[in-house]
Structure formats: structure tokens, C-alpha cells
Amino acid sequence: MVKKLTILEALEPFLSKPEEKLHLASLSKELKEPHPTISLWLNSLEKQGVLKKSHQGRLTLYHLNIENPLIIDYVLMAEKSKLVRKCEKWLVLGELVSFMQRNLSENSKALVFGSAVDLFDAANDVDILIAGKDNLKSLTSFAEKLGKEAHIIKVKSLSK
């Protein structure tokens, strides 16, 4: 039986490697789905113009179609979908994300990275990049209340 993937799930392997061409076998392994399921979805995404397919010998490679005017929207939705699933899995991460959304100014951006992204429960600390002018003492103390040490990198803007 072929499981139906969503477009957002199928795009997840491309999020950390947006410019790379990925092989069907590696995509299948990362998504933990059989080749036929992945192949059907990737071919569908190619027909929609979200992905491009190329061949290198016997290998079929897929990559994001950066010429598609909606590709940024697809990638953003895939990132948000991934964040929601991780927050559902690790409720403490959900609390941290919610705190940042409520307390950082509208013009600030936050990025959680490092070991906490893959295994939040096992991570001793949370690495956070903040772009903006916010006072981060409340974020540091909130992370400590959650049992995590916050390593915060603050920059004024992402352009520099």
C-alpha cells in the first residue's frame, strides 16, 4: 500500500540542502518511506514545477526548482509544518517557541539550531540566533525554567 505524503513532508529533506540534488534512495531513507511512495510524490512535484529532475547515469536526482515564483512559499510552509510537528512531539520546545512568538518584537527573527533541533529532550542547551533589538534576559530565564541553558547569539539584522 502506498502511503500518501503531503507536499510539505516531501519537501523536508530539501530544507537543509536547498541547492543540492538529492538521490531517490537518500530521500527514501530520510523520509522513512519506500521508493515507490517517494517516487510518485517527487514526480508529482516535478509536474507541478516545485522540483526539477535530472539524471546522472542511472541515478535520478531531484532538486528545488528555484525558478518557481512560489518556491519560497512552499519552503516556508514546509518549515512551519516541520516546526509544528516538532513542537507537538516536544512540548517544552513548543513552550519556548510560543514564548518567543509572544515576547520578541514584530521585527525580530528567531532561529533555534544545534542539537536541540534534532533531539530536544536529550539536549542540555538550546542554541538560538536572534536578529533584532530585543532584550533577551527574559528569554534566557524562561529557557532556564524549562530546564535548558540558552546560548543566544544576537545580531542587529540578518543582512550583515
C-alpha positions in Angstrom: 0.0 0.0 0.0 1.3 3.4 -0.9 1.1 6.0 1.9 0.1 9.5 0.8 2.7 12.1 1.7 1.9 15.8 1.8 3.9 18.2 -0.4 5.3 19.7 2.8 6.6 16.3 4.1 8.1 15.5 0.7 10.0 18.8 0.7 11.5 18.4 4.2 14.8 16.8 3.0 15.4 19.8 0.8 15.1 22.3 3.6 18.6 21.9 5.0 20.1 21.4 1.5 18.2 23.8 -0.8 20.8 23.9 -3.6 21.7 20.2 -3.6 20.5 17.5 -5.9 19.2 14.6 -3.9 19.0 10.9 -4.9 15.8 8.9 -4.6 17.4 6.4 -2.2 18.6 9.1 0.2 15.2 10.8 0.1 13.5 7.5 0.8 15.8 6.8 3.7 15.4 10.3 5.2 11.6 10.3 4.9 11.4 6.6 6.0 9.2 5.7 3.2 9.6 3.1 0.4 11.0 4.1 -3.0 7.6 3.8 -4.9 5.9 6.2 -2.5 8.7 8.7 -2.7 9.0 8.4 -6.5 5.2 9.0 -7.0 5.3 12.2 -4.9 8.6 13.5 -6.3 7.3 13.0 -9.9 4.1 14.8 -9.0 6.0 17.7 -7.5 8.1 17.8 -10.7 4.9 18.1 -12.8 3.7 20.9 -10.6 7.0 22.7 -11.1 8.1 22.6 -7.4 11.0 20.2 -8.1 13.3 19.6 -11.1 14.6 16.1 -12.0 17.8 15.3 -13.7 19.7 12.1 -14.5 23.3 11.3 -13.8 24.0 7.9 -15.3 21.4 5.6 -13.8 20.8 7.9 -10.8 17.7 10.1 -10.7 18.3 13.3 -8.8 15.8 15.9 -7.6 16.3 19.5 -6.6 14.2 22.5 -5.7 13.0 24.5 -8.7 14.3 27.9 -7.6 12.8 29.4 -10.8 9.3 28.7 -9.5 7.9 32.0 -8.2 6.1 30.2 -5.3 9.1 28.1 -4.2 9.8 30.4 -1.2 6.2 29.9 -0.1 6.5 26.1 -0.4 9.7 26.1 1.6 8.3 28.4 4.3 5.2 26.2 4.7 7.3 23.1 4.9 9.5 24.7 7.6 6.3 25.7 9.6 4.9 22.3 9.2 8.1 20.7 10.5 8.2 23.2 13.4 4.6 22.3 14.4 5.3 18.6 14.3 8.4 19.0 16.5 6.5 21.2 18.9 3.8 18.6 19.2 6.5 15.9 19.8 8.4 18.0 22.4 6.0 20.2 24.3 8.8 22.0 26.1 10.1 23.2 22.6 6.5 24.3 21.9 6.6 26.4 25.1 9.8 28.0 24.1 8.6 28.8 20.6 5.4 30.2 22.0 7.3 32.4 24.4 9.5 33.8 21.7 6.5 34.5 19.5 4.7 36.4 22.3 7.7 38.3 23.6 10.0 39.1 20.7 9.2 42.3 18.8 7.5 42.1 15.5 10.6 42.9 13.5 12.8 40.3 15.3 13.5 36.9 13.9 14.5 33.8 15.9 16.2 30.6 14.8 16.7 27.6 17.0 19.6 25.4 15.8 22.0 22.8 17.0 21.3 19.6 18.9 18.0 20.8 20.3 16.5 20.8 16.8 17.1 17.0 16.4 16.5 15.7 19.9 15.2 18.5 22.1 14.7 16.2 25.2 18.2 15.0 25.1 19.8 18.4 24.5 21.4 20.1 27.5 21.1 23.5 25.9 19.3 25.4 23.2 21.2 27.4 20.6 19.2 30.5 19.5 20.0 33.1 16.9 18.1 36.4 17.4 18.1 39.1 14.8 16.6 42.3 16.3 16.9 44.7 19.1 15.1 42.8 21.9 16.3 42.5 25.5 17.0 38.8 25.9 17.2 38.4 29.7 13.6 37.2 29.8 14.3 34.6 27.1 17.3 33.3 29.0 15.4 33.0 32.2 12.5 31.3 30.5 14.7 28.7 28.9 16.3 28.0 32.4 12.8 27.5 33.8 12.3 24.8 31.1 15.5 23.1 32.2 17.6 24.2 29.3 20.5 26.6 29.1 20.1 29.1 26.4 23.1 30.0 24.2 21.9 33.1 22.4 23.6 34.8 19.5 22.3 38.3 18.9 22.7 40.3 15.8 21.1 43.5 14.8 19.9 42.2 11.4 20.4 39.2 9.1 21.7 41.4 6.3 25.1 41.7 8.0 
